[in-house]
Amino acid sequence: MKPVPSPKTIRDVARQAGVGVGTVSRVLNGGVNVSPKTRNRVLAVMRRLDFRPHAQARRILRRRSGMVCFLLSNRAFMHSFHARILQGVENCASALKQHVIYAVAQYDPTTPSSQIPLPPILQERGWVDGLIVAGFVYANFLRRIQGLHIPFVALGNNVLTTDGVGNFDLVSFDEFRGTAEATQYLIDQGHREIVFVGDTFFPWFRERYRGYAATMRLNKLVPAGLTARRKAAFPEYGEWAAARLLASETRATAVMAGNDEIAYGIWRAFLRSGVSVPDRMSLIGFDDREEARLMDPPLTTVRVHKEEIGDALMRLLLEKLHHAGPPYTRRILSTELVIRESVKSLRNSN
């Protein structure tokens, strides 16, 4: 049996490349103060020797782990929305030779911040350089994170409260404008009686309702909303709203749903009651989940570019880690209205 060759070390690379160990180290850490000719010679030796640097040694040398944590707050499992954002984070991290780990934190919004349990990876210093915080995020959790003194960036749309927290870095998508554009599209198609559906206990639905209501008033129309607090899954909330619309014999011709899941619940309830979408009631959602294209008819909706959000979260965090800049940054990304077949034009009938 042939002996297993021992792994090559940084000293082996230095010797065969004819340089010092410090030069090889600088090549590994980005080639700072190394000529292109020397850098290429060192990289060629690394490839020939199949040299793989020791990760822990590199972390000690850099004084960074090269690792960030995607921390999902108060979600029991990965919702497809967050999964797509995490994919954007991972794509960006991979391109920039960073590592991403995924962790979950579960807690009660009333728990004192100091008593909120953290994932084991965050209980010791030095494992991660920074955090990307998503999920249902409350003020007590933000204070807990701030107490770690680790740079972090949050998905701003999912922050429910910030009482006593102060400023922090955010990446958000423009819910106000996205809903305003969708509402204006309905108005341009001749709709005048438009109802918004969404539980405005959640800040993202409040912001979407604001965009809807502002656009209605801008067009001298009266906003109308089914926005009551109900502890129900979003499709069931949509079914509840559809039952209210059917029972009231409303004159409404269109519904602006707070998200695609609510729109699905409305569509399902209408289908069971023989109410045709869009012939009797036009319908728009928000998010552009994969299921929106599978509805019959396919759902017109506001697309949130989730992978782009993940990319922006990762890049902002790295900027905070590596470059001096403004104390706090807020970036707002645009949305896109995707027109499919769930809206009927009334322009010729008015």
ABEGO torsion letter per residue (X at the ends): XBBBBBBBBAAAAAAAAGBBAAAAAAAAAGGBGBBAAAAAAAAAAAAAAGBBBBAAAAAAAAGBAGBBBBBBBGBABBBAAAAAAAAAAAAAAAAAGBBBBBBBBBBBAABBAAABBBBAAAABBGABABBBBBEBBBAAAAAAAAAAGBBBBBBAAABABABGAEBBBBBBBBAAAAAAAAAAAAAAAGBABBBBBEBAABAAAAAAAAAAAAAAAAAGBBBBBBABBBBBBAAAAAAAAAAAAAAAGBABABBBBABAAAAAAAAAAAAAAGBBOAAABBBBBBGGBAAAAABOBBBBBBBBBAAAAAAAAAAAAAAAAABBBBABBBBBBBBBBBBBAABBBAAAAX
